[in-house]
Amino acid sequence: MEESLTVRGDGWALKTAGPPSVNQGFAVSVATAVNTGATPARFVVAIHVVAEGRRIGTLHATSSALPTGREEMLQFTGSVVPGFKQHTAEFEVTRIPC
């Protein structure tokens, strides 16, 4: 079972269950974006799937406008280079004030 992970930045937090699930070149993941900033914001999230030191795919999602303290579950799907048994994830979050 994968451990949950919380990644934090300036005005945001992203909670995940770990790296995306990958099967035959297809990847899925779920994460919760949390607005921890002082103003409403929208979040653009990229999950980079990494294997053997290189990115083999990137999954994207964008939240709706979230008031301070609110959270939203985001769903990610996409394709990755197949054939890797182990992978990790790198998270990139852009906070857009609104």
Secondary structure, DSSP 8 states (H G I E B T S, - for coil): ----EEEEETTEEEEESSS-EEETTEEEEEEEEEE-SSS-EEEEEEEEEEETTEEEEEEEEE---B-TT-EEEEEEEEE--S--S--EEEEEEEEEE-
